[in-house]
Amino acid sequence: MTSSFKNNDTATSKKGTQFKFGHYSITLIDTIICSELSGLATPEALREYDKEIEKIILQLEGKPWGFLANIHGTGIVTPEAEGMLIKGVLRRKSMGMYASVIVAADTEIPALVQQQFARIYKASDVSYAFCSTKEEGIAWLKEQGKAKG
């Protein structure tokens, strides 16, 4: 995936990355990393996704940041990938992530997606919320950022 970083604090993905069972794209809005995710989260997809997220985190130069995942379609995490996600969230927390939002309104089984991500964030001890829209999630993350700052 090719990402471009602009001086106006916005990074955008030129194109998403497609895997056999899913797709993702990543955008940076101020200090909020926004991911558009669809399909099944597999270990292969997570390994590539982690590389891309960490490139964007480095561009933040140590600033605290929030994370928003806007999930579409299946949105299910395989058991192996769930363990990888917990490790990834713990690593991101150590790299400045202060909170996370999941928007699962456009998933096939929102309750299951929320249940999986609640386990992941509880195991990682990260503040999180489930929001109905991306805009609502960004507003929540901004408030959390002010409280941390």
C-alpha positions as a Markdown table, in Angstrom:
| # | Residue | x | y | z |
|---|---|---|---|---|
| 1 | Met | 0.0 | 0.0 | 0.0 |
| 2 | Thr | 1.3 | 3.4 | -0.9 |
| 3 | Ser | 0.7 | 6.3 | 1.6 |
| 4 | Ser | 1.4 | 9.9 | 1.0 |
| 5 | Phe | 1.9 | 12.4 | 3.8 |
| 6 | Lys | 1.1 | 16.0 | 3.5 |
| 7 | Asn | 2.2 | 19.0 | 5.5 |
| 8 | Asn | -1.4 | 19.8 | 6.6 |
| 9 | Asp | -1.4 | 16.9 | 9.1 |
| 10 | Thr | -3.3 | 14.6 | 6.8 |
| 11 | Ala | -2.0 | 11.3 | 5.5 |
| 12 | Thr | -4.1 | 9.4 | 3.0 |
| 13 | Ser | -3.8 | 6.1 | 1.4 |
| 14 | Lys | -3.6 | 6.3 | -2.4 |
| 15 | Lys | -5.3 | 2.9 | -2.6 |
| 16 | Gly | -6.5 | 0.3 | -0.3 |
| 17 | Thr | -4.9 | -3.1 | 0.2 |
| 18 | Gln | -6.8 | -6.2 | -0.9 |
| 19 | Phe | -6.4 | -9.7 | 0.6 |
| 20 | Lys | -8.2 | -12.9 | -0.2 |
| 21 | Phe | -10.8 | -12.3 | 2.5 |
| 22 | Gly | -10.7 | -8.6 | 3.2 |
| 23 | His | -9.6 | -5.0 | 2.3 |
| 24 | Tyr | -8.3 | -2.0 | 4.3 |
| 25 | Ser | -7.3 | 1.6 | 3.8 |
| 26 | Ile | -5.8 | 4.0 | 6.3 |
| 27 | Thr | -6.2 | 7.8 | 6.6 |
| 28 | Leu | -4.7 | 10.2 | 9.2 |
| 29 | Ile | -7.0 | 13.0 | 10.2 |
| 30 | Asp | -5.0 | 15.4 | 12.5 |
| 31 | Thr | -3.9 | 12.9 | 15.2 |
| 32 | Ile | -6.6 | 10.3 | 14.6 |
| 33 | Ile | -5.8 | 7.2 | 12.5 |
| 34 | Cys | -8.9 | 6.1 | 10.6 |
| 35 | Ser | -9.1 | 2.7 | 9.1 |
| 36 | Glu | -11.7 | 1.5 | 6.7 |
| 37 | Leu | -11.9 | -2.3 | 7.1 |
| 38 | Ser | -14.0 | -5.0 | 5.4 |
| 39 | Gly | -14.0 | -8.7 | 5.3 |
| 40 | Leu | -12.4 | -11.3 | 7.5 |
| 41 | Ala | -9.4 | -10.3 | 9.6 |
| 42 | Thr | -6.8 | -13.0 | 9.0 |
| 43 | Pro | -3.2 | -13.2 | 10.3 |
| 44 | Glu | -1.8 | -12.5 | 6.8 |
| 45 | Ala | -3.9 | -9.3 | 6.5 |
| 46 | Leu | -3.0 | -8.2 | 10.1 |
| 47 | Arg | 0.7 | -8.5 | 9.5 |
| 48 | Glu | 0.6 | -6.2 | 6.4 |
| 49 | Tyr | -1.9 | -3.9 | 8.2 |
| 50 | Asp | 0.4 | -3.5 | 11.2 |
| 51 | Lys | 3.3 | -2.5 | 9.0 |
| 52 | Glu | 1.2 | 0.3 | 7.4 |
| 53 | Ile | -0.2 | 1.5 | 10.7 |
| 54 | Glu | 3.3 | 1.8 | 12.2 |
| 55 | Lys | 4.5 | 3.9 | 9.2 |
| 56 | Ile | 1.8 | 6.4 | 10.0 |
| 57 | Ile | 2.4 | 6.3 | 13.7 |
| 58 | Leu | 6.1 | 7.3 | 13.1 |
| 59 | Gln | 4.8 | 10.3 | 11.2 |
| 60 | Leu | 3.1 | 11.5 | 14.4 |
| 61 | Glu | 6.5 | 12.0 | 16.0 |
| 62 | Gly | 5.5 | 10.9 | 19.4 |
| 63 | Lys | 2.2 | 12.8 | 19.7 |
| 64 | Pro | -0.7 | 11.0 | 21.4 |
| 65 | Trp | -3.2 | 9.7 | 18.9 |
| 66 | Gly | -6.6 | 8.1 | 18.7 |
| 67 | Phe | -7.7 | 5.2 | 16.5 |
| 68 | Leu | -11.0 | 4.7 | 14.6 |
| 69 | Ala | -11.9 | 1.5 | 12.8 |
| 70 | Asn | -14.9 | 1.8 | 10.5 |
| 71 | Ile | -15.8 | -1.9 | 9.8 |
| 72 | His | -17.9 | -3.0 | 6.9 |
| 73 | Gly | -19.3 | -6.4 | 5.7 |
| 74 | Thr | -18.2 | -9.5 | 7.7 |
| 75 | Gly | -15.8 | -7.7 | 10.1 |
| 76 | Ile | -15.1 | -11.0 | 11.9 |
| 77 | Val | -11.7 | -11.6 | 13.5 |
| 78 | Thr | -10.4 | -15.2 | 13.4 |
| 79 | Pro | -9.3 | -16.6 | 16.7 |
| 80 | Glu | -5.6 | -16.5 | 15.8 |
| 81 | Ala | -6.0 | -12.9 | 14.5 |
| 82 | Glu | -7.7 | -11.9 | 17.7 |
| 83 | Gly | -4.6 | -12.8 | 19.7 |
| 84 | Met | -2.5 | -10.9 | 17.2 |
| 85 | Leu | -4.7 | -7.9 | 17.6 |
| 86 | Ile | -4.3 | -7.8 | 21.3 |
| 87 | Lys | -0.5 | -7.8 | 20.9 |
| 88 | Gly | -0.8 | -5.1 | 18.2 |
| 89 | Val | -3.1 | -2.9 | 20.4 |
| 90 | Leu | -0.7 | -3.2 | 23.3 |
| 91 | Arg | 2.2 | -2.2 | 21.0 |
| 92 | Arg | 0.2 | 0.8 | 19.7 |
| 93 | Lys | -0.7 | 1.8 | 23.2 |
| 94 | Ser | 3.1 | 2.0 | 24.0 |
| 95 | Met | 3.5 | 4.1 | 20.8 |
| 96 | Gly | 1.0 | 6.8 | 22.0 |
| 97 | Met | -2.5 | 5.5 | 21.3 |
| 98 | Tyr | -4.8 | 6.9 | 24.0 |
| 99 | Ala | -8.2 | 5.5 | 22.9 |
| 100 | Ser | -10.0 | 3.6 | 20.1 |
| 101 | Val | -13.4 | 3.7 | 18.5 |
| 102 | Ile | -15.2 | 0.9 | 16.5 |
| 103 | Val | -17.9 | 1.8 | 14.1 |
| 104 | Ala | -19.6 | -1.5 | 13.3 |
| 105 | Ala | -23.0 | -0.3 | 12.1 |
| 106 | Asp | -22.3 | -1.5 | 8.5 |
| 107 | Thr | -21.3 | -5.1 | 9.5 |
| 108 | Glu | -23.3 | -8.2 | 8.9 |
| 109 | Ile | -23.4 | -9.1 | 12.6 |
| 110 | Pro | -22.7 | -5.9 | 14.6 |
| 111 | Ala | -23.2 | -7.5 | 18.0 |
| 112 | Leu | -20.5 | -10.2 | 17.3 |
| 113 | Val | -18.0 | -7.6 | 16.0 |
| 114 | Gln | -18.6 | -5.5 | 19.1 |
| 115 | Gln | -18.2 | -8.5 | 21.3 |
| 116 | Gln | -14.9 | -9.4 | 19.7 |
| 117 | Phe | -13.4 | -5.9 | 19.9 |
| 118 | Ala | -14.6 | -5.4 | 23.5 |
| 119 | Arg | -12.5 | -8.5 | 24.4 |
| 120 | Ile | -9.5 | -7.2 | 22.5 |
| 121 | Tyr | -9.6 | -3.7 | 24.1 |
| 122 | Lys | -10.4 | -5.0 | 27.6 |
| 123 | Ala | -7.4 | -7.4 | 27.4 |
| 124 | Ser | -5.3 | -4.5 | 26.2 |
| 125 | Asp | -6.6 | -2.0 | 28.9 |
| 126 | Val | -7.3 | 0.7 | 26.3 |
| 127 | Ser | -10.2 | 3.1 | 26.5 |
| 128 | Tyr | -12.7 | 2.4 | 23.7 |
| 129 | Ala | -16.2 | 3.2 | 22.5 |
| 130 | Phe | -18.6 | 1.8 | 19.9 |
| 131 | Cys | -20.1 | 4.6 | 17.8 |
| 132 | Ser | -22.8 | 4.7 | 15.1 |
| 133 | Thr | -20.9 | 6.9 | 12.7 |
| 134 | Lys | -17.4 | 7.8 | 11.9 |
| 135 | Glu | -18.1 | 11.5 | 12.7 |
| 136 | Glu | -19.4 | 10.5 | 16.2 |
| 137 | Gly | -16.3 | 8.4 | 16.7 |
| 138 | Ile | -14.0 | 11.2 | 15.7 |
| 139 | Ala | -15.7 | 13.6 | 18.1 |
| 140 | Trp | -15.4 | 11.1 | 20.9 |
| 141 | Leu | -11.7 | 10.6 | 20.2 |
| 142 | Lys | -11.1 | 14.4 | 20.2 |
| 143 | Glu | -12.7 | 14.7 | 23.6 |
| 144 | Gln | -10.6 | 11.8 | 24.9 |
| 145 | Gly | -7.5 | 13.4 | 23.5 |
| 146 | Lys | -8.3 | 16.7 | 25.3 |
| 147 | Ala | -8.7 | 14.8 | 28.6 |
| 148 | Lys | -5.4 | 13.1 | 28.1 |
| 149 | Gly | -3.6 | 16.3 | 26.9 |
